[in-house]
Amino acid sequence: MNLDQLPVETLGITEEKREELARLGIISIEDLLTYFPFRYDDFRLSDLARAENDERVTIQGVVVRQPSLRWYGKKKSRLAVKVQVEDQVIQVIWFNQFYLKKKIRLGETIAVSGRWNEKRKEVTVDRTFLTEMDRQKYLGRFEPIYSITRTLKMKWLRQLIHNAFVKYGAQIQEILPETYVKRYRLLPRAQAMYYLHFPKGKKEYHQARRRMVYEELFIYECKLMWLKKKHQHAHEGIRHSFAASKIEALISNLPFSLTDAQQRVIQEILHDLKAPVQMNRLLQGDVGSGKTVVAAVALYANFLSGYQGALMVPTEILADQHAKSLESLLSAYGIRLVVLTGSMKSKARREALSQIESGEADIVVGTHALIQEPVTFHRLGLIITDEQHRFGVKQRAALREKGLHPDVLCMTATPIPRTLAITVFGEMDISTIDELPEGRQSVHTYWTKKDLWPRVIDYLRKECEKGFQAYVICPLIEESEKIDLQNAVEIYEQLTTACAPLRVGLLHGKMSAEEKEEVMKLFTQNTIQILVSTTVVEVGVNVPNATMMVIYDADRFGLAQLHQLRGRVGRGVHQSTCVLIANPKSEIGIERMRIMVESNDGFEISRRDLQLRGPGDFLGIKQSGLPDFKIADLSSDVKILEIARLDAMEWVNQIEATRLTEKYNPLIALLEESTMVHSLD
């Protein structure tokens, strides 16, 4: 029997303990053996000459001065003592452990573990070993620390895992293909798993972790490749047919030249359209990289092939923006375009639905209204979703079901680090526009504190008096919506007074669609020079005359959001400026401001955002589809992930080509099982 089918009760535990383990997700022996520690307590004596600042160290030495105790208020205290460690004297500090003063005596040996301050030659203690018995028991150990429930004891769990290895260790199967185990000199699976639980030191731990991280990422990537192959075989796609000369004519007639990156991704998409399998591609590009024209070329190829195209976007402002852009690019080629949004009047909506159903509409641009029941397409061949992360999986699937296996292109202007893109969207092919069009200028970004707000207003007024326009963005967070809205209104009133006779507009989420449309129209026409707004301008607003972006309380926005907002300016020929106004209270808040000032590259910003927040927070755990890895860390295991992906691609293609499925293979069995589970979902 496989270890994942053996219940943990076979180790002779009580029903109460079984329930506690189940709360941790430990049901089988396999679950127990792969329930890895989240950290290790290292109580081996450190060499302070090699220790780095802020590193955890364990030291043993002789007390050379009487302890000194200071009180800060009634409950806070600081106990300090000088200790000779080999050839140097260092200071050892305890906070709020005043009772130790009576236990520490001059000339006695003590051992402590804590954070090392290299500059001050000081250890801030979190573990103390005063007695000889404690020192013999703990010093030299490298202990695993597990996430546990309140009623489970760490010592009991360690012993249970040890017992599982004694009883079942010989049954642990090697799951990786031998080729890769040899290629990378990986530890055998059983040995790596044992070392992760009971390492003798850091060397064994690093070897074991390297092996298990590779295994976890390789298997995950194999599952994605396997599912992709199964999907392609199950769903024969549309084999689009179009003349390459007509595509070339469209591109040569554009009023601008395409970048090499745009040319490359267009060829990738056209290749997919011609193939007899359903396209499932993610197109990511930075703000202003020119994704819309790529979408236009794809829609034109789809039209030449005799099919309808649909472009789904998250907001009505963005739907109108895209419709205007596509019309300017494609109307000369006899393409009829229809817009469908939720706020349309009944008569206009009925007319649009009729044109979609009859096939009179060649391209439909719309919001969520596209996936509603009454919408029937005549011959849907290509679906494009813009800002695809704003739509759920079910919403995208609902649109896909409107046609017979139409090709799918998802676009995003929120760059995702390559590590996350190939993991979360691993079942998709990924195209990246990593180059900005010629003439697109970088936006100069500055960070200033709130006390300089009057100077920012002065600068903003002078910029607009030259004939340019400006955005002033205020945060709008649900929990404090009323206060935030008041702030936006107050800033609007301040600017109306300070910048007269310039006209100031106000835009926020509480306004009706018609009111928003009217304000945006006036801003686009330069009737309004300064637009005070919440983040409804985050996507879809294109005003080339706007050269200044001011973001108030900028530390309340995420890095991706700040970068998107900054992308609303710098769209014309004039140099643009972004001013971040913030008084961040945390180190992460300060670092965010620094990153925005230092970089205009959305991919670099997203990479650093991932480092700051980790993958779960970066994508939002509930929405991300991010797998729950037991040991791999996507923000640090980048190289292993990319190697594992290439190896998975090689292995799955080899298996597909040679059909090596006659004899039992644990990895193939795992992949077949994951395919079955996925189809049930």
GITA-V55893 format. One record per helix or strand of 3 or more residues. SS is the DSSP state (helix for helix, strand for strand). FROM is the first residue (numbers start at 1). LEN is the number of residues. If there is no record, write none. Layout:
ss=SS from=FROM len=LEN
ss=SS from=FROM len=LEN
//
This chain:
ss=helix from=3 len=3
ss=helix from=8 len=4
ss=helix from=15 len=9
ss=helix from=29 len=5
ss=strand from=39 len=4
ss=strand from=56 len=8
ss=strand from=68 len=5
ss=strand from=76 len=10
ss=strand from=88 len=8
ss=helix from=98 len=5
ss=strand from=109 len=9
ss=strand from=122 len=8
ss=helix from=132 len=7
ss=strand from=142 len=4
ss=helix from=154 len=18
ss=helix from=178 len=6
ss=helix from=189 len=9
ss=helix from=202 len=33
ss=helix from=244 len=9
ss=helix from=260 len=15
ss=strand from=280 len=6
ss=helix from=291 len=14
ss=strand from=308 len=5
ss=helix from=316 len=18
ss=strand from=337 len=4
ss=helix from=346 len=13
ss=strand from=363 len=4
ss=helix from=368 len=4
ss=strand from=380 len=7
ss=helix from=388 len=3
ss=helix from=393 len=8
ss=strand from=407 len=6
ss=helix from=418 len=7
ss=strand from=429 len=5
ss=strand from=444 len=5
ss=helix from=450 len=16
ss=strand from=469 len=5
ss=helix from=478 len=21
ss=strand from=504 len=4
ss=helix from=513 len=12
ss=strand from=530 len=4
ss=helix from=535 len=3
ss=strand from=546 len=7
ss=helix from=554 len=3
ss=helix from=559 len=8
ss=strand from=577 len=5
ss=helix from=587 len=12
ss=helix from=602 len=18
ss=helix from=621 len=4
ss=helix from=638 len=21
ss=helix from=666 len=15
//
